[in-house]
Amino acid sequence: MEQLDLQLKTLQQKISLLIKQNQFLKTQNELLSTTNQKNEKAISEKDSRLKILEEHLETLKLNASMLDKADKKVLEKKIDTYLRDIEKCLAQLNA
């Protein structure tokens, strides 16, 4: 009978330990789930922000290429003006 009581007590201790471990694991699982949800939300927000920044970058690239074209046209106009002035000077020297 003592042997049986001892075995029963040992079994109860093991069950108690398993219950405590199970409770700890449930708590840990809830914490990890909450952390995972927060991380997924942060990733989603950062993905959205990244898409916005990529769109801004494309806009800036487009604007830069337009500015280059505009700058090129302004430079061409200045060069044309200088050439006309030089031609006028040469015409006056030849006259």
Residue, then its C-alpha position, 0 to 999 in steps of 0.5 A: m500500500e505504501q508503494l502505491d501511495l508513493q507512486l500516486k504521490t509521484l504521479q500527482q507531482k508529475i501532473s502538477l509539474l505538467i500543469k505548471q509547464n502547460q500554463f507557462l507555455k500558454t502564457q508564453n504562446e500568448l506573449l509570442s502571438t501578441t508580439n507576432q501581431k505587433n511585428e506583422k503590423a509594423i512590417s505592414e506599416k513599413d511596407s506601406r511607407l516603403k511603397i510611398l517612398e518608392e513612388h516619391l523616388e520615381t517622381l523625383k527621378l522623373n522631375a530630375s530628367m525633366l529638369d535636365k531637359a529644361d536645363k538643356k534647352v536653357l543652355e541651348k538658348k544661351i548658346d544660340t544667343y552667344l552665337r548670334d552676338i558673335e555673328k553680329c560682331l563678325a559682321q560688323l568687323n567685316a563691314 
